[in-house]
Amino acid sequence: MRGSVTRVSRKNGSGSILAEDGNEVCFERSAVGSNGVGEDDLKVGHYVEFELQYGFERPCAVNVKRLHRDCG
C-alpha cells in the first residue's frame, strides 16, 4: 500500500499514515524499512510505501519505505 505520513512523534518514533484508500494506520519506530531511510528521516507529508500487519487492536503499517514523490 501507499500513503502519506500525517504525524511523527520524535519522542517515541511512532506516527501515522493516511493510506490512499482513506484509512489511517499507525506505525512504530521498528516498522521503518532499512532502505537507507531511518525513522528520523520521516516527516509529515512524505509519501511512503508499506505493508499492513493485522494485530489485536487494529492494523499497523510495517516495512515503511519512503518514496520520492512527496505531497505538497
PyMOL Python script that loads the backbone (N, CA, C, O; Angstrom):
from pymol import cmd

cmd.read_pdbstr("""\
ATOM      1  N   MET A   1       0.851  -1.183   0.000  1.00  0.00           N
ATOM      2  CA  MET A   1       0.000   0.000   0.000  1.00  0.00           C
ATOM      3  C   MET A   1       0.889   1.236   0.000  1.00  0.00           C
ATOM      4  O   MET A   1       2.087   1.171   0.275  1.00  0.00           O
ATOM      5  N   ARG A   2       0.260   2.363  -0.318  1.00  0.00           N
ATOM      6  CA  ARG A   2       0.968   3.637  -0.313  1.00  0.00           C
ATOM      7  C   ARG A   2       0.133   4.686   0.402  1.00  0.00           C
ATOM      8  O   ARG A   2      -1.088   4.568   0.507  1.00  0.00           O
ATOM      9  N   GLY A   3       0.815   5.713   0.892  1.00  0.00           N
ATOM     10  CA  GLY A   3       0.120   6.794   1.555  1.00  0.00           C
ATOM     11  C   GLY A   3       1.084   7.883   1.964  1.00  0.00           C
ATOM     12  O   GLY A   3       2.257   7.863   1.588  1.00  0.00           O
ATOM     13  N   SER A   4       0.584   8.843   2.741  1.00  0.00           N
ATOM     14  CA  SER A   4       1.372   9.990   3.186  1.00  0.00           C
ATOM     15  C   SER A   4       1.450  10.012   4.703  1.00  0.00           C
ATOM     16  O   SER A   4       0.471   9.726   5.393  1.00  0.00           O
ATOM     17  N   VAL A   5       2.618  10.352   5.211  1.00  0.00           N
ATOM     18  CA  VAL A   5       2.812  10.465   6.653  1.00  0.00           C
ATOM     19  C   VAL A   5       2.038  11.678   7.145  1.00  0.00           C
ATOM     20  O   VAL A   5       2.196  12.777   6.612  1.00  0.00           O
ATOM     21  N   THR A   6       1.202  11.483   8.161  1.00  0.00           N
ATOM     22  CA  THR A   6       0.396  12.584   8.704  1.00  0.00           C
ATOM     23  C   THR A   6       0.859  13.022  10.087  1.00  0.00           C
ATOM     24  O   THR A   6       0.529  14.121  10.534  1.00  0.00           O
ATOM     25  N   ARG A   7       1.631  12.160  10.774  1.00  0.00           N
ATOM     26  CA  ARG A   7       2.107  12.505  12.122  1.00  0.00           C
ATOM     27  C   ARG A   7       3.346  11.694  12.415  1.00  0.00           C
ATOM     28  O   ARG A   7       3.423  10.513  12.076  1.00  0.00           O
ATOM     29  N   VAL A   8       4.332  12.339  13.056  1.00  0.00           N
ATOM     30  CA  VAL A   8       5.530  11.639  13.515  1.00  0.00           C
ATOM     31  C   VAL A   8       5.883  12.173  14.894  1.00  0.00           C
ATOM     32  O   VAL A   8       6.008  13.382  15.086  1.00  0.00           O
ATOM     33  N   SER A   9       6.042  11.277  15.845  1.00  0.00           N
ATOM     34  CA  SER A   9       6.442  11.649  17.196  1.00  0.00           C
ATOM     35  C   SER A   9       7.943  11.449  17.344  1.00  0.00           C
ATOM     36  O   SER A   9       8.439  10.327  17.238  1.00  0.00           O
ATOM     37  N   ARG A  10       8.662  12.533  17.587  1.00  0.00           N
ATOM     38  CA  ARG A  10      10.114  12.428  17.789  1.00  0.00           C
ATOM     39  C   ARG A  10      10.428  11.784  19.144  1.00  0.00           C
ATOM     40  O   ARG A  10      11.527  11.268  19.347  1.00  0.00           O
ATOM     41  N   LYS A  11       9.475  11.815  20.057  1.00  0.00           N
ATOM     42  CA  LYS A  11       9.691  11.257  21.391  1.00  0.00           C
ATOM     43  C   LYS A  11       9.832   9.739  21.350  1.00  0.00           C
ATOM     44  O   LYS A  11      10.763   9.187  21.937  1.00  0.00           O
ATOM     45  N   ASN A  12       8.909   9.058  20.657  1.00  0.00           N
ATOM     46  CA  ASN A  12       8.959   7.596  20.651  1.00  0.00           C
ATOM     47  C   ASN A  12       9.081   6.993  19.256  1.00  0.00           C
ATOM     48  O   ASN A  12       9.122   5.770  19.117  1.00  0.00           O
ATOM     49  N   GLY A  13       9.140   7.832  18.218  1.00  0.00           N
ATOM     50  CA  GLY A  13       9.344   7.324  16.867  1.00  0.00           C
ATOM     51  C   GLY A  13       8.119   6.750  16.192  1.00  0.00           C
ATOM     52  O   GLY A  13       8.221   6.225  15.083  1.00  0.00           O
ATOM     53  N   SER A  14       6.970   6.834  16.825  1.00  0.00           N
ATOM     54  CA  SER A  14       5.750   6.319  16.205  1.00  0.00           C
ATOM     55  C   SER A  14       5.128   7.407  15.341  1.00  0.00           C
ATOM     56  O   SER A  14       5.565   8.558  15.361  1.00  0.00           O
ATOM     57  N   GLY A  15       4.105   7.033  14.583  1.00  0.00           N
ATOM     58  CA  GLY A  15       3.428   8.004  13.754  1.00  0.00           C
ATOM     59  C   GLY A  15       2.219   7.406  13.094  1.00  0.00           C
ATOM     60  O   GLY A  15       1.782   6.309  13.443  1.00  0.00           O
ATOM     61  N   SER A  16       1.674   8.134  12.134  1.00  0.00           N
ATOM     62  CA  SER A  16       0.524   7.627  11.408  1.00  0.00           C
ATOM     63  C   SER A  16       0.645   7.990   9.933  1.00  0.00           C
ATOM     64  O   SER A  16       1.324   8.941   9.548  1.00  0.00           O
ATOM     65  N   ILE A  17      -0.045   7.190   9.128  1.00  0.00           N
ATOM     66  CA  ILE A  17      -0.024   7.326   7.677  1.00  0.00           C
ATOM     67  C   ILE A  17      -1.459   7.343   7.184  1.00  0.00           C
ATOM     68  O   ILE A  17      -2.275   6.523   7.606  1.00  0.00           O
ATOM     69  N   LEU A  18      -1.770   8.274   6.293  1.00  0.00           N
ATOM     70  CA  LEU A  18      -3.061   8.280   5.631  1.00  0.00           C
ATOM     71  C   LEU A  18      -2.885   7.510   4.330  1.00  0.00           C
ATOM     72  O   LEU A  18      -2.239   7.984   3.396  1.00  0.00           O
ATOM     73  N   ALA A  19      -3.468   6.313   4.281  1.00  0.00           N
ATOM     74  CA  ALA A  19      -3.328   5.445   3.117  1.00  0.00           C
ATOM     75  C   ALA A  19      -4.148   5.987   1.959  1.00  0.00           C
ATOM     76  O   ALA A  19      -5.077   6.771   2.153  1.00  0.00           O
ATOM     77  N   GLU A  20      -3.795   5.560   0.750  1.00  0.00           N
ATOM     78  CA  GLU A  20      -4.516   6.005  -0.442  1.00  0.00           C
ATOM     79  C   GLU A  20      -5.986   5.607  -0.423  1.00  0.00           C
ATOM     80  O   GLU A  20      -6.807   6.233  -1.093  1.00  0.00           O
ATOM     81  N   ASP A  21      -6.323   4.565   0.346  1.00  0.00           N
ATOM     82  CA  ASP A  21      -7.722   4.147   0.422  1.00  0.00           C
ATOM     83  C   ASP A  21      -8.522   4.961   1.444  1.00  0.00           C
ATOM     84  O   ASP A  21      -9.705   4.696   1.658  1.00  0.00           O
ATOM     85  N   GLY A  22      -7.872   5.961   2.082  1.00  0.00           N
ATOM     86  CA  GLY A  22      -8.564   6.840   3.024  1.00  0.00           C
ATOM     87  C   GLY A  22      -8.483   6.412   4.469  1.00  0.00           C
ATOM     88  O   GLY A  22      -8.941   7.144   5.347  1.00  0.00           O
ATOM     89  N   ASN A  23      -7.915   5.249   4.747  1.00  0.00           N
ATOM     90  CA  ASN A  23      -7.780   4.783   6.125  1.00  0.00           C
ATOM     91  C   ASN A  23      -6.470   5.269   6.724  1.00  0.00           C
ATOM     92  O   ASN A  23      -5.453   5.365   6.036  1.00  0.00           O
ATOM     93  N   GLU A  24      -6.510   5.573   8.014  1.00  0.00           N
ATOM     94  CA  GLU A  24      -5.300   5.986   8.711  1.00  0.00           C
ATOM     95  C   GLU A  24      -4.757   4.803   9.495  1.00  0.00           C
ATOM     96  O   GLU A  24      -5.498   4.131  10.212  1.00  0.00           O
ATOM     97  N   VAL A  25      -3.461   4.552   9.357  1.00  0.00           N
ATOM     98  CA  VAL A  25      -2.816   3.444  10.062  1.00  0.00           C
ATOM     99  C   VAL A  25      -1.613   3.972  10.829  1.00  0.00           C
ATOM    100  O   VAL A  25      -0.991   4.955  10.427  1.00  0.00           O
ATOM    101  N   CYS A  26      -1.295   3.319  11.919  1.00  0.00           N
ATOM    102  CA  CYS A  26      -0.168   3.731  12.738  1.00  0.00           C
ATOM    103  C   CYS A  26       1.085   2.945  12.346  1.00  0.00           C
ATOM    104  O   CYS A  26       1.004   1.888  11.721  1.00  0.00           O
ATOM    105  N   PHE A  27       2.241   3.485  12.728  1.00  0.00           N
ATOM    106  CA  PHE A  27       3.489   2.751  12.582  1.00  0.00           C
ATOM    107  C   PHE A  27       4.357   3.015  13.794  1.00  0.00           C
ATOM    108  O   PHE A  27       4.222   4.042  14.459  1.00  0.00           O
ATOM    109  N   GLU A  28       5.241   2.089  14.074  1.00  0.00           N
ATOM    110  CA  GLU A  28       6.186   2.197  15.186  1.00  0.00           C
ATOM    111  C   GLU A  28       7.584   2.393  14.628  1.00  0.00           C
ATOM    112  O   GLU A  28       7.828   2.133  13.449  1.00  0.00           O
ATOM    113  N   ARG A  29       8.485   2.840  15.453  1.00  0.00           N
ATOM    114  CA  ARG A  29       9.875   3.065  15.064  1.00  0.00           C
ATOM    115  C   ARG A  29      10.475   1.837  14.391  1.00  0.00           C
ATOM    116  O   ARG A  29      11.200   1.963  13.405  1.00  0.00           O
ATOM    117  N   SER A  30      10.183   0.670  14.909  1.00  0.00           N
ATOM    118  CA  SER A  30      10.757  -0.569  14.371  1.00  0.00           C
ATOM    119  C   SER A  30      10.177  -0.954  13.016  1.00  0.00           C
ATOM    120  O   SER A  30      10.697  -1.861  12.366  1.00  0.00           O
ATOM    121  N   ALA A  31       9.112  -0.288  12.572  1.00  0.00           N
ATOM    122  CA  ALA A  31       8.456  -0.640  11.311  1.00  0.00           C
ATOM    123  C   ALA A  31       9.068   0.044  10.101  1.00  0.00           C
ATOM    124  O   ALA A  31       8.736  -0.284   8.962  1.00  0.00           O
ATOM    125  N   VAL A  32       9.969   1.001  10.347  1.00  0.00           N
ATOM    126  CA  VAL A  32      10.564   1.743   9.238  1.00  0.00           C
ATOM    127  C   VAL A  32      11.610   0.871   8.567  1.00  0.00           C
ATOM    128  O   VAL A  32      12.528   0.369   9.216  1.00  0.00           O
ATOM    129  N   GLY A  33      11.462   0.697   7.253  1.00  0.00           N
ATOM    130  CA  GLY A  33      12.359  -0.166   6.484  1.00  0.00           C
ATOM    131  C   GLY A  33      13.788   0.334   6.485  1.00  0.00           C
ATOM    132  O   GLY A  33      14.056   1.481   6.841  1.00  0.00           O
ATOM    133  N   SER A  34      14.695  -0.527   6.087  1.00  0.00           N
ATOM    134  CA  SER A  34      16.122  -0.203   6.112  1.00  0.00           C
ATOM    135  C   SER A  34      16.654   0.074   4.713  1.00  0.00           C
ATOM    136  O   SER A  34      17.717  -0.428   4.346  1.00  0.00           O
ATOM    137  N   ASN A  35      15.930   0.867   3.927  1.00  0.00           N
ATOM    138  CA  ASN A  35      16.382   1.208   2.582  1.00  0.00           C
ATOM    139  C   ASN A  35      17.144   2.520   2.572  1.00  0.00           C
ATOM    140  O   ASN A  35      17.044   3.299   1.624  1.00  0.00           O
ATOM    141  N   GLY A  36      17.908   2.761   3.635  1.00  0.00           N
ATOM    142  CA  GLY A  36      18.661   3.997   3.736  1.00  0.00           C
ATOM    143  C   GLY A  36      17.880   5.114   4.401  1.00  0.00           C
ATOM    144  O   GLY A  36      18.388   6.229   4.530  1.00  0.00           O
ATOM    145  N   VAL A  37      16.662   4.839   4.823  1.00  0.00           N
ATOM    146  CA  VAL A  37      15.826   5.836   5.479  1.00  0.00           C
ATOM    147  C   VAL A  37      15.577   5.386   6.907  1.00  0.00           C
ATOM    148  O   VAL A  37      15.021   4.313   7.141  1.00  0.00           O
ATOM    149  N   GLY A  38      15.990   6.205   7.856  1.00  0.00           N
ATOM    150  CA  GLY A  38      15.721   5.916   9.254  1.00  0.00           C
ATOM    151  C   GLY A  38      14.455   6.596   9.698  1.00  0.00           C
ATOM    152  O   GLY A  38      13.911   7.428   8.972  1.00  0.00           O
ATOM    153  N   GLU A  39      13.967   6.256  10.890  1.00  0.00           N
ATOM    154  CA  GLU A  39      12.720   6.865  11.356  1.00  0.00           C
ATOM    155  C   GLU A  39      12.879   8.365  11.551  1.00  0.00           C
ATOM    156  O   GLU A  39      11.898   9.105  11.475  1.00  0.00           O
ATOM    157  N   ASP A  40      14.120   8.831  11.804  1.00  0.00           N
ATOM    158  CA  ASP A  40      14.335  10.258  11.979  1.00  0.00           C
ATOM    159  C   ASP A  40      14.210  11.019  10.659  1.00  0.00           C
ATOM    160  O   ASP A  40      14.068  12.241  10.662  1.00  0.00           O
ATOM    161  N   ASP A  41      14.261  10.303   9.531  1.00  0.00           N
ATOM    162  CA  ASP A  41      14.154  10.935   8.225  1.00  0.00           C
ATOM    163  C   ASP A  41      12.706  11.094   7.769  1.00  0.00           C
ATOM    164  O   ASP A  41      12.441  11.850   6.834  1.00  0.00           O
ATOM    165  N   LEU A  42      11.772  10.406   8.400  1.00  0.00           N
ATOM    166  CA  LEU A  42      10.364  10.520   8.005  1.00  0.00           C
ATOM    167  C   LEU A  42       9.768  11.788   8.599  1.00  0.00           C
ATOM    168  O   LEU A  42       9.913  12.069   9.789  1.00  0.00           O
ATOM    169  N   LYS A  43       9.097  12.543   7.740  1.00  0.00           N
ATOM    170  CA  LYS A  43       8.455  13.779   8.170  1.00  0.00           C
ATOM    171  C   LYS A  43       7.031  13.818   7.619  1.00  0.00           C
ATOM    172  O   LYS A  43       6.696  13.100   6.677  1.00  0.00           O
ATOM    173  N   VAL A  44       6.213  14.658   8.214  1.00  0.00           N
ATOM    174  CA  VAL A  44       4.840  14.837   7.748  1.00  0.00           C
ATOM    175  C   VAL A  44       4.871  15.250   6.280  1.00  0.00           C
ATOM    176  O   VAL A  44       5.613  16.151   5.888  1.00  0.00           O
ATOM    177  N   GLY A  45       4.050  14.573   5.474  1.00  0.00           N
ATOM    178  CA  GLY A  45       3.967  14.863   4.055  1.00  0.00           C
ATOM    179  C   GLY A  45       4.768  13.917   3.188  1.00  0.00           C
ATOM    180  O   GLY A  45       4.560  13.865   1.976  1.00  0.00           O
ATOM    181  N   HIS A  46       5.690  13.160   3.791  1.00  0.00           N
ATOM    182  CA  HIS A  46       6.463  12.207   2.997  1.00  0.00           C
ATOM    183  C   HIS A  46       5.545  11.111   2.466  1.00  0.00           C
ATOM    184  O   HIS A  46       4.666  10.619   3.173  1.00  0.00           O
ATOM    185  N   TYR A  47       5.763  10.743   1.224  1.00  0.00           N
ATOM    186  CA  TYR A  47       4.997   9.690   0.561  1.00  0.00           C
ATOM    187  C   TYR A  47       5.728   8.375   0.817  1.00  0.00           C
ATOM    188  O   TYR A  47       6.931   8.277   0.577  1.00  0.00           O
ATOM    189  N   VAL A  48       5.009   7.368   1.301  1.00  0.00           N
ATOM    190  CA  VAL A  48       5.636   6.109   1.696  1.00  0.00           C
ATOM    191  C   VAL A  48       4.893   4.910   1.116  1.00  0.00           C
ATOM    192  O   VAL A  48       3.741   4.997   0.689  1.00  0.00           O
ATOM    193  N   GLU A  49       5.596   3.807   1.121  1.00  0.00           N
ATOM    194  CA  GLU A  49       5.025   2.512   0.754  1.00  0.00           C
ATOM    195  C   GLU A  49       5.145   1.638   1.994  1.00  0.00           C
ATOM    196  O   GLU A  49       6.136   1.720   2.721  1.00  0.00           O
ATOM    197  N   PHE A  50       4.143   0.805   2.238  1.00  0.00           N
ATOM    198  CA  PHE A  50       4.147  -0.004   3.452  1.00  0.00           C
ATOM    199  C   PHE A  50       3.283  -1.243   3.272  1.00  0.00           C
ATOM    200  O   PHE A  50       2.521  -1.358   2.312  1.00  0.00           O
ATOM    201  N   GLU A  51       3.417  -2.151   4.203  1.00  0.00           N
ATOM    202  CA  GLU A  51       2.564  -3.339   4.270  1.00  0.00           C
ATOM    203  C   GLU A  51       1.728  -3.240   5.531  1.00  0.00           C
ATOM    204  O   GLU A  51       2.140  -2.617   6.510  1.00  0.00           O
ATOM    205  N   LEU A  52       0.560  -3.851   5.509  1.00  0.00           N
ATOM    206  CA  LEU A  52      -0.287  -3.877   6.704  1.00  0.00           C
ATOM    207  C   LEU A  52      -0.047  -5.160   7.481  1.00  0.00           C
ATOM    208  O   LEU A  52       0.036  -6.247   6.909  1.00  0.00           O
ATOM    209  N   GLN A  53       0.062  -5.015   8.785  1.00  0.00           N
ATOM    210  CA  GLN A  53       0.149  -6.161   9.680  1.00  0.00           C
ATOM    211  C   GLN A  53      -1.046  -6.061  10.620  1.00  0.00           C
ATOM    212  O   GLN A  53      -1.256  -5.040  11.274  1.00  0.00           O
ATOM    213  N   TYR A  54      -1.816  -7.127  10.675  1.00  0.00           N
ATOM    214  CA  TYR A  54      -3.026  -7.112  11.486  1.00  0.00           C
ATOM    215  C   TYR A  54      -2.721  -7.616  12.880  1.00  0.00           C
ATOM    216  O   TYR A  54      -2.283  -8.752  13.063  1.00  0.00           O
ATOM    217  N   GLY A  55      -2.959  -6.748  13.874  1.00  0.00           N
ATOM    218  CA  GLY A  55      -2.696  -7.082  15.258  1.00  0.00           C
ATOM    219  C   GLY A  55      -3.984  -7.293  16.024  1.00  0.00           C
ATOM    220  O   GLY A  55      -5.039  -7.544  15.441  1.00  0.00           O
ATOM    221  N   PHE A  56      -3.886  -7.188  17.325  1.00  0.00           N
ATOM    222  CA  PHE A  56      -5.038  -7.423  18.187  1.00  0.00           C
ATOM    223  C   PHE A  56      -6.051  -6.287  18.134  1.00  0.00           C
ATOM    224  O   PHE A  56      -7.257  -6.532  18.115  1.00  0.00           O
ATOM    225  N   GLU A  57      -5.570  -5.041  18.110  1.00  0.00           N
ATOM    226  CA  GLU A  57      -6.485  -3.902  18.159  1.00  0.00           C
ATOM    227  C   GLU A  57      -6.843  -3.369  16.788  1.00  0.00           C
ATOM    228  O   GLU A  57      -8.018  -3.156  16.489  1.00  0.00           O
ATOM    229  N   ARG A  58      -5.828  -3.148  15.943  1.00  0.00           N
ATOM    230  CA  ARG A  58      -6.054  -2.555  14.625  1.00  0.00           C
ATOM    231  C   ARG A  58      -4.844  -2.827  13.740  1.00  0.00           C
ATOM    232  O   ARG A  58      -3.769  -3.160  14.239  1.00  0.00           O
ATOM    233  N   PRO A  59      -5.014  -2.688  12.443  1.00  0.00           N
ATOM    234  CA  PRO A  59      -3.874  -2.899  11.555  1.00  0.00           C
ATOM    235  C   PRO A  59      -2.828  -1.799  11.733  1.00  0.00           C
ATOM    236  O   PRO A  59      -3.165  -0.644  11.994  1.00  0.00           O
ATOM    237  N   CYS A  60      -1.563  -2.171  11.588  1.00  0.00           N
ATOM    238  CA  CYS A  60      -0.458  -1.223  11.670  1.00  0.00           C
ATOM    239  C   CYS A  60       0.421  -1.366  10.438  1.00  0.00           C
ATOM    240  O   CYS A  60       0.480  -2.429   9.821  1.00  0.00           O
ATOM    241  N   ALA A  61       1.099  -0.286  10.090  1.00  0.00           N
ATOM    242  CA  ALA A  61       1.999  -0.293   8.943  1.00  0.00           C
ATOM    243  C   ALA A  61       3.347  -0.886   9.359  1.00  0.00           C
ATOM    244  O   ALA A  61       3.879  -0.559  10.421  1.00  0.00           O
ATOM    245  N   VAL A  62       3.887  -1.752   8.520  1.00  0.00           N
ATOM    246  CA  VAL A  62       5.223  -2.311   8.719  1.00  0.00           C
ATOM    247  C   VAL A  62       5.991  -2.184   7.406  1.00  0.00           C
ATOM    248  O   VAL A  62       5.399  -1.944   6.354  1.00  0.00           O
ATOM    249  N   ASN A  63       7.294  -2.344   7.474  1.00  0.00           N
ATOM    250  CA  ASN A  63       8.157  -2.202   6.292  1.00  0.00           C
ATOM    251  C   ASN A  63       7.905  -0.882   5.576  1.00  0.00           C
ATOM    252  O   ASN A  63       7.757  -0.841   4.355  1.00  0.00           O
ATOM    253  N   VAL A  64       7.858   0.188   6.351  1.00  0.00           N
ATOM    254  CA  VAL A  64       7.593   1.517   5.803  1.00  0.00           C
ATOM    255  C   VAL A  64       8.833   2.008   5.068  1.00  0.00           C
ATOM    256  O   VAL A  64       9.928   2.035   5.631  1.00  0.00           O
ATOM    257  N   LYS A  65       8.656   2.398   3.800  1.00  0.00           N
ATOM    258  CA  LYS A  65       9.763   2.878   2.978  1.00  0.00           C
ATOM    259  C   LYS A  65       9.342   4.179   2.314  1.00  0.00           C
ATOM    260  O   LYS A  65       8.272   4.264   1.712  1.00  0.00           O
ATOM    261  N   ARG A  66      10.187   5.181   2.429  1.00  0.00           N
ATOM    262  CA  ARG A  66       9.882   6.482   1.807  1.00  0.00           C
ATOM    263  C   ARG A  66      10.059   6.382   0.298  1.00  0.00           C
ATOM    264  O   ARG A  66      11.025   5.801  -0.197  1.00  0.00           O
ATOM    265  N   LEU A  67       9.109   6.958  -0.413  1.00  0.00           N
ATOM    266  CA  LEU A  67       9.188   7.061  -1.868  1.00  0.00           C
ATOM    267  C   LEU A  67       9.585   8.487  -2.215  1.00  0.00           C
ATOM    268  O   LEU A  67       9.517   9.372  -1.362  1.00  0.00           O
ATOM    269  N   HIS A  68       9.991   8.717  -3.435  1.00  0.00           N
ATOM    270  CA  HIS A  68      10.499  10.030  -3.817  1.00  0.00           C
ATOM    271  C   HIS A  68       9.420  11.058  -4.080  1.00  0.00           C
ATOM    272  O   HIS A  68       9.700  12.255  -4.033  1.00  0.00           O
ATOM    273  N   ARG A  69       8.206  10.641  -4.354  1.00  0.00           N
ATOM    274  CA  ARG A  69       7.109  11.589  -4.607  1.00  0.00           C
ATOM    275  C   ARG A  69       6.477  11.998  -3.294  1.00  0.00           C
ATOM    276  O   ARG A  69       5.805  11.188  -2.655  1.00  0.00           O
ATOM    277  N   ASP A  70       6.677  13.232  -2.878  1.00  0.00           N
ATOM    278  CA  ASP A  70       6.113  13.726  -1.625  1.00  0.00           C
ATOM    279  C   ASP A  70       4.947  14.653  -1.908  1.00  0.00           C
ATOM    280  O   ASP A  70       4.859  15.261  -2.975  1.00  0.00           O
ATOM    281  N   CYS A  71       4.050  14.751  -0.931  1.00  0.00           N
ATOM    282  CA  CYS A  71       2.888  15.632  -1.052  1.00  0.00           C
ATOM    283  C   CYS A  71       3.292  17.054  -0.740  1.00  0.00           C
ATOM    284  O   CYS A  71       4.171  17.297   0.087  1.00  0.00           O
ATOM    285  N   GLY A  72       2.637  18.002  -1.415  1.00  0.00           N
ATOM    286  CA  GLY A  72       2.813  19.417  -1.132  1.00  0.00           C
ATOM    287  C   GLY A  72       4.220  19.829  -1.174  1.00  0.00           C
ATOM    288  O   GLY A  72       4.527  21.001  -0.955  1.00  0.00           O
TER     289      GLY A  72
END
""", "prot")
cmd.dss("prot")
cmd.show_as("cartoon", "prot")
cmd.util.cbc("prot")
cmd.orient("prot")
